[in-house]
């Protein structure tokens, strides 16, 4: 039986996330789909299509989730450093 476009997309998304250690947001941007669609493809569709691949991508996403607070902190730091630089230039 041939895979549908959505099934192929779910597998392609999983490979992209694993190879690039990307976040759901990054994958959504790359594939021009919503974060909800990425999540549904990976969490629901992929689990039924390829259990081993699902478990592998799930591990990457769990690592991303654990590091999320660090990335947020770095973004906030960068924001305030840029503001400080702009104030000194004025």
DSSP file (Angstrom, degrees, kcal/mol; ACC not computed):
  #  RESIDUE AA STRUCTURE BP1 BP2  ACC     N-H-->O    O-->H-N    N-H-->O    O-->H-N    TCO  KAPPA ALPHA  PHI   PSI    X-CA   Y-CA   Z-CA
    1    1 A X              0   0    0      0, 0.0     2,-0.1     0, 0.0     0, 0.0   0.000 360.0 360.0 360.0 131.0    0.0    0.0    0.0
    2    2 A X        -     0   0    0      1,-0.1     2,-0.2     0, 0.0     0, 0.0  -0.445 360.0-114.4 -74.0 143.7    1.4    3.4   -1.0
    3    3 A X        -     0   0    0     -2,-0.1    -1,-0.1     1,-0.1     2,-0.1  -0.514  28.8-122.1 -76.6 145.5    1.9    6.0    1.7
    4    4 A X     >  -     0   0    0     -2,-0.2     4,-2.5     1,-0.1     5,-0.2  -0.336  28.5-102.6 -78.3 167.8   -0.2    9.1    1.6
    5    5 A X  H  > S+     0   0    0      1,-0.2     4,-2.6     2,-0.2     5,-0.2   0.902 123.2  51.8 -56.3 -43.2    1.3   12.6    1.4
    6    6 A X  H  > S+     0   0    0      2,-0.2     4,-2.2     1,-0.2    -1,-0.2   0.892 109.4  48.6 -66.0 -39.9    0.6   13.1    5.1
    7    7 A X  H  > S+     0   0    0      2,-0.2     4,-1.9     1,-0.2    -1,-0.2   0.916 112.7  48.2 -65.8 -42.1    2.3    9.9    6.1
    8    8 A X  H  X S+     0   0    0     -4,-2.5     4,-2.6     1,-0.2    -2,-0.2   0.900 110.8  51.8 -63.0 -39.9    5.4   10.7    4.0
    9    9 A X  H  X S+     0   0    0     -4,-2.6     4,-3.0     1,-0.2     5,-0.2   0.903 106.9  53.3 -63.2 -41.7    5.4   14.2    5.6
   10   10 A X  H  X S+     0   0    0     -4,-2.2     4,-2.0     1,-0.2    -1,-0.2   0.908 112.2  44.4 -60.9 -42.5    5.4   12.7    9.1
   11   11 A X  H  X S+     0   0    0     -4,-1.9     4,-2.3     2,-0.2    -1,-0.2   0.910 113.8  49.7 -68.7 -42.3    8.4   10.5    8.3
   12   12 A X  H  X S+     0   0    0     -4,-2.6     4,-2.3     2,-0.2    -2,-0.2   0.902 110.3  51.3 -63.3 -41.4   10.2   13.4    6.6
   13   13 A X  H  X S+     0   0    0     -4,-3.0     4,-2.8     2,-0.2     5,-0.2   0.925 108.7  51.6 -59.7 -45.3    9.6   15.6    9.6
   14   14 A X  H  X S+     0   0    0     -4,-2.0     4,-2.4     1,-0.2     5,-0.2   0.928 110.3  47.6 -60.2 -46.3   10.9   13.0   12.0
   15   15 A X  H  X S+     0   0    0     -4,-2.3     4,-2.8     1,-0.2     5,-0.3   0.906 112.2  50.6 -61.9 -40.9   14.1   12.6   10.0
   16   16 A X  H  X S+     0   0    0     -4,-2.3     4,-2.3     2,-0.2     6,-0.4   0.939 111.4  47.2 -61.7 -47.7   14.6   16.4    9.8
   17   17 A X  H  X>S+     0   0    0     -4,-2.8     4,-1.0     1,-0.2     5,-0.9   0.911 115.9  45.2 -61.8 -43.4   14.1   16.8   13.6
   18   18 A X  H  <5S+     0   0    0     -4,-2.4     3,-0.3    -5,-0.2    -2,-0.2   0.946 115.4  45.1 -67.0 -48.9   16.5   14.0   14.4
   19   19 A X  H  <5S+     0   0    0     -4,-2.8    -2,-0.2     1,-0.2    -1,-0.2   0.852 126.1  30.9 -65.6 -35.1   19.2   15.0   11.9
   20   20 A X  H  <5S-     0   0    0     -4,-2.3    -1,-0.2    -5,-0.3    -2,-0.2   0.418  96.3-130.6-104.0   0.1   19.1   18.7   12.9
   21   21 A X  T  <5 +     0   0    0     -4,-1.0    -3,-0.2    -3,-0.3    -4,-0.2   0.881  52.6 170.5  49.4  39.4   18.1   18.3   16.5
   22   22 A X      < -     0   0    0     -5,-0.9    -1,-0.1    -6,-0.4     2,-0.1  -0.341  32.9-118.9 -83.6 161.3   15.5   20.9   15.6
   23   23 A X     >  -     0   0    0     -3,-0.1     4,-2.4     1,-0.1     5,-0.2  -0.415  31.3-104.8 -87.0 168.7   12.5   22.1   17.6
   24   24 A X  H  > S+     0   0    0      1,-0.2     4,-2.6     2,-0.2     5,-0.2   0.906 123.5  53.2 -59.6 -41.7    8.9   21.8   16.6
   25   25 A X  H  > S+     0   0    0      1,-0.2     4,-2.1     2,-0.2    -1,-0.2   0.912 109.3  47.3 -62.0 -43.8    8.9   25.5   15.8
   26   26 A X  H  > S+     0   0    0      2,-0.2     4,-2.3     1,-0.2    -1,-0.2   0.908 112.8  48.9 -64.9 -42.1   12.0   25.2   13.5
   27   27 A X  H  X S+     0   0    0     -4,-2.4     4,-2.3     2,-0.2    -2,-0.2   0.904 109.8  52.2 -64.1 -41.3   10.5   22.1   11.7
   28   28 A X  H  X>S+     0   0    0     -4,-2.6     5,-2.1     1,-0.2     4,-0.7   0.916 110.9  47.4 -61.4 -43.1    7.2   23.9   11.2
   29   29 A X  H ><5S+     0   0    0     -4,-2.1     3,-0.6     1,-0.2    -1,-0.2   0.918 112.0  49.9 -64.2 -43.7    9.0   26.9    9.7
   30   30 A X  H 3<5S+     0   0    0     -4,-2.3    -2,-0.2     1,-0.2    -1,-0.2   0.879 118.5  37.7 -62.9 -40.3   11.1   24.6    7.4
   31   31 A X  H 3<5S-     0   0    0     -4,-2.3    -1,-0.2    -5,-0.1    -2,-0.2   0.387 107.2-122.3 -96.1   2.5    8.0   22.7    6.1
   32   32 A X  T <<5S+     0   0    0     -4,-0.7     2,-0.3    -3,-0.6    -3,-0.2   0.906  73.0 116.1  56.4  45.3    5.7   25.7    6.0
   33   33 A X      < -     0   0    0     -5,-2.1    -1,-0.2    -6,-0.2    -2,-0.1  -0.867  69.7 -88.6-133.7 169.8    3.2   24.1    8.3
   34   34 A X     >  -     0   0    0     -2,-0.3     4,-2.0     1,-0.1     5,-0.1  -0.345  30.7-117.3 -78.4 160.4    1.9   24.9   11.8
   35   35 A X  H  > S+     0   0    0      1,-0.2     4,-2.6     2,-0.2     5,-0.2   0.866 117.3  57.3 -61.2 -36.3    3.4   23.8   15.0
   36   36 A X  H  > S+     0   0    0      1,-0.2     4,-2.5     2,-0.2    -1,-0.2   0.887 105.6  49.4 -62.6 -39.2    0.2   21.9   15.7
   37   37 A X  H  > S+     0   0    0      2,-0.2     4,-2.9     1,-0.2    -1,-0.2   0.906 110.2  50.3 -67.8 -41.4    0.5   20.0   12.5
   38   38 A X  H  X S+     0   0    0     -4,-2.0     4,-2.5     2,-0.2     5,-0.3   0.948 112.7  47.4 -59.4 -48.0    4.1   19.1   13.3
   39   39 A X  H  X S+     0   0    0     -4,-2.6     4,-3.4     1,-0.2     5,-0.4   0.919 113.3  47.1 -61.5 -44.6    3.1   17.9   16.7
   40   40 A X  H  X>S+     0   0    0     -4,-2.5     5,-1.9     1,-0.2     4,-1.9   0.916 112.4  50.4 -64.4 -43.1    0.2   15.8   15.3
   41   41 A X  I  <>S+     0   0    0     -4,-2.9     5,-2.6     3,-0.2    -1,-0.2   0.923 121.0  34.0 -59.8 -44.4    2.3   14.3   12.6
   42   42 A X  I  <5S+     0   0    0     -4,-2.5     5,-0.5    -5,-0.2    -2,-0.2   0.935 123.8  40.0 -79.9 -47.6    5.0   13.3   15.0
   43   43 A X  I  <5S+     0   0    0     -4,-3.4    -3,-0.2    -5,-0.3    -2,-0.2   0.842 132.7  15.3 -75.9 -33.7    3.0   12.4   18.1
   44   44 A X  I  X5S+     0   0    0     -4,-1.9     4,-1.0    -5,-0.4    -3,-0.2   0.858 129.1  37.3-106.8 -56.7    0.0   10.7   16.5
   45   45 A X  I >><S+     0   0    0     -5,-1.9     4,-1.7     1,-0.2     3,-0.7   0.936 117.7  47.6 -68.5 -47.4    0.7    9.7   12.9
   46   46 A X  H 3><S+     0   0    0     -5,-2.6     4,-2.9    -6,-0.3     8,-0.3   0.866 104.2  61.9 -64.4 -35.9    4.3    8.7   13.2
   47   47 A X  H 34 S+     0   0    0     -5,-0.5    -1,-0.2     1,-0.2    -2,-0.2   0.847 110.8  40.5 -58.3 -33.7    3.6    6.6   16.3
   48   48 A X  H << S+     0   0    0     -4,-1.0    -1,-0.2    -3,-0.7    -2,-0.2   0.781 119.5  45.2 -83.8 -29.4    1.3    4.4   14.2
   49   49 A X  H  < S+     0   0    0     -4,-1.7     2,-0.3     1,-0.2    -2,-0.2   0.927 131.2   3.1 -81.6 -48.3    3.6    4.4   11.1
   50   50 A X     X  -     0   0    0     -4,-2.9     4,-2.5    -5,-0.1    -1,-0.2  -0.783  58.8-172.6-148.4  93.5    7.0    3.7   12.5
   51   51 A X  H  > S+     0   0    0     -2,-0.3     4,-2.4     1,-0.2     5,-0.2   0.872  86.9  50.6 -59.2 -42.6    7.3    3.1   16.2
   52   52 A X  H  > S+     0   0    0      2,-0.2     4,-1.9     1,-0.2    -1,-0.2   0.922 112.4  46.1 -64.7 -44.1   11.1    3.1   16.3
   53   53 A X  H  > S+     0   0    0      1,-0.2     4,-2.5     2,-0.2     5,-0.3   0.895 111.2  54.2 -64.1 -39.8   11.4    6.4   14.4
   54   54 A X  H  X S+     0   0    0     -4,-2.5     4,-2.5    -8,-0.3    -2,-0.2   0.924 108.3  48.4 -58.7 -46.5    8.7    7.8   16.7
   55   55 A X  H  X S+     0   0    0     -4,-2.4     4,-1.6     1,-0.2    -1,-0.2   0.868 111.5  50.9 -64.6 -35.9   10.7    6.9   19.8
   56   56 A X  H  X S+     0   0    0     -4,-1.9     4,-1.4     2,-0.2    -2,-0.2   0.932 113.8  42.4 -67.2 -46.2   13.9    8.4   18.3
   57   57 A X  H  X S+     0   0    0     -4,-2.5     4,-2.4     1,-0.2    -2,-0.2   0.853 110.0  58.5 -70.3 -33.5   12.2   11.7   17.4
   58   58 A X  H  X S+     0   0    0     -4,-2.5     4,-2.2    -5,-0.3    -1,-0.2   0.889 103.1  53.4 -61.5 -38.9   10.4   11.8   20.8
   59   59 A X  H  X S+     0   0    0     -4,-1.6     4,-2.0     2,-0.2    -1,-0.2   0.911 108.7  48.7 -63.3 -42.6   13.7   11.6   22.6
   60   60 A X  H  X S+     0   0    0     -4,-1.4     4,-2.3     1,-0.2    -2,-0.2   0.927 112.0  48.9 -62.6 -44.7   15.0   14.7   20.6
   61   61 A X  H  X S+     0   0    0     -4,-2.4     4,-2.2     1,-0.2    -1,-0.2   0.853 109.2  52.3 -66.3 -34.2   11.9   16.6   21.4
   62   62 A X  H  X S+     0   0    0     -4,-2.2     4,-2.1     2,-0.2    -1,-0.2   0.890 108.7  50.5 -67.9 -38.2   12.1   15.8   25.1
   63   63 A X  H  X S+     0   0    0     -4,-2.0     4,-1.5     2,-0.2    -2,-0.2   0.925 110.6  49.9 -62.7 -43.8   15.7   17.0   25.1
   64   64 A X  H  X S+     0   0    0     -4,-2.3     4,-0.8     1,-0.2    -2,-0.2   0.910 109.7  50.8 -60.0 -42.4   14.5   20.3   23.5
   65   65 A X  H >< S+     0   0    0     -4,-2.2     3,-0.7     1,-0.2     4,-0.4   0.896 108.6  51.5 -64.0 -39.6   11.8   20.6   26.0
   66   66 A X  H 3< S+     0   0    0     -4,-2.1     3,-0.2     1,-0.2    -1,-0.2   0.805 115.1  42.8 -66.7 -28.7   14.3   20.2   28.9
   67   67 A X  H >X S+     0   0    0     -4,-1.5     4,-1.9    -3,-0.2     3,-0.9   0.476  86.1  98.3 -94.4  -3.9   16.5   22.9   27.4
   68   68 A X  H <X S+     0   0    0     -4,-0.8     4,-2.3    -3,-0.7     5,-0.2   0.872  79.2  53.8 -55.5 -43.1   13.7   25.3   26.6
   69   69 A X  H 3> S+     0   0    0     -4,-0.4     4,-1.8    -3,-0.2    -1,-0.3   0.829 107.5  52.6 -64.6 -30.1   14.2   27.4   29.7
   70   70 A X  H <> S+     0   0    0     -3,-0.9     4,-2.2     2,-0.2    -1,-0.2   0.926 109.3  47.6 -69.9 -44.4   17.9   27.9   28.8
   71   71 A X  H  X S+     0   0    0     -4,-1.9     4,-2.2     1,-0.2    -2,-0.2   0.890 111.6  51.8 -63.5 -38.4   17.1   29.1   25.3
   72   72 A X  H  X S+     0   0    0     -4,-2.3     4,-2.1    -5,-0.2    -1,-0.2   0.904 109.7  49.1 -63.8 -41.4   14.5   31.5   26.6
   73   73 A X  H  X S+     0   0    0     -4,-1.8     4,-2.3     1,-0.2    -2,-0.2   0.886 110.4  50.5 -65.3 -39.7   17.0   32.9   29.1
   74   74 A X  H  X S+     0   0    0     -4,-2.2     4,-2.5     2,-0.2    -1,-0.2   0.891 109.6  51.0 -66.5 -38.5   19.6   33.4   26.4
   75   75 A X  H  X S+     0   0    0     -4,-2.2     4,-2.2     2,-0.2    -2,-0.2   0.905 110.7  48.6 -65.1 -41.0   17.1   35.2   24.2
   76   76 A X  H  X S+     0   0    0     -4,-2.1     4,-2.2     2,-0.2     5,-0.2   0.913 111.2  50.1 -65.1 -42.5   16.1   37.5   27.0
   77   77 A X  H  X S+     0   0    0     -4,-2.3     4,-2.2     1,-0.2    -2,-0.2   0.931 110.9  49.2 -60.6 -46.4   19.8   38.2   27.8
   78   78 A X  H  X S+     0   0    0     -4,-2.5     4,-2.3     1,-0.2    -1,-0.2   0.893 108.8  54.1 -60.0 -41.4   20.4   39.0   24.1
   79   79 A X  H  X S+     0   0    0     -4,-2.2     4,-2.0     1,-0.2    -1,-0.2   0.932 111.4  43.3 -60.0 -47.7   17.4   41.3   24.0
   80   80 A X  H  X S+     0   0    0     -4,-2.2     4,-2.1     1,-0.2    -1,-0.2   0.830 111.1  54.5 -72.6 -30.6   18.6   43.4   26.9
   81   81 A X  H  X S+     0   0    0     -4,-2.2     4,-2.3    -5,-0.2    -1,-0.2   0.916 109.0  49.1 -65.4 -41.7   22.2   43.5   25.7
   82   82 A X  H  X S+     0   0    0     -4,-2.3     4,-2.3     1,-0.2    -2,-0.2   0.907 110.6  50.5 -63.1 -41.9   21.0   44.9   22.4
   83   83 A X  H  X S+     0   0    0     -4,-2.0     4,-2.0     2,-0.2    -1,-0.2   0.900 109.8  50.7 -62.5 -40.7   18.9   47.5   24.2
   84   84 A X  H  X S+     0   0    0     -4,-2.1     4,-1.7     2,-0.2    -2,-0.2   0.909 110.1  49.4 -64.2 -42.8   21.9   48.5   26.3
   85   85 A X  H  X S+     0   0    0     -4,-2.3     4,-1.5     1,-0.2    -2,-0.2   0.917 109.9  51.5 -62.5 -43.7   24.0   48.9   23.2
   86   86 A X  H  X S+     0   0    0     -4,-2.3     4,-1.5     1,-0.2    -1,-0.2   0.880 108.0  52.3 -61.8 -39.2   21.4   51.0   21.4
   87   87 A X  H  < S+     0   0    0     -4,-2.0    -1,-0.2     1,-0.2    -2,-0.2   0.872 109.4  49.2 -66.5 -36.4   21.1   53.3   24.5
   88   88 A X  H  < S+     0   0    0     -4,-1.7    -1,-0.2     1,-0.2    -2,-0.2   0.765 107.8  54.9 -74.4 -24.9   24.9   53.9   24.5
   89   89 A X  H  <        0   0    0     -4,-1.5    -1,-0.2     1,-0.2    -2,-0.2   0.849 360.0 360.0 -75.3 -34.4   24.9   54.7   20.8
   90   90 A X     <        0   0    0     -4,-1.5    -1,-0.2    -5,-0.1    -2,-0.1   0.489 360.0 360.0 -62.9 360.0   22.3   57.4   21.1
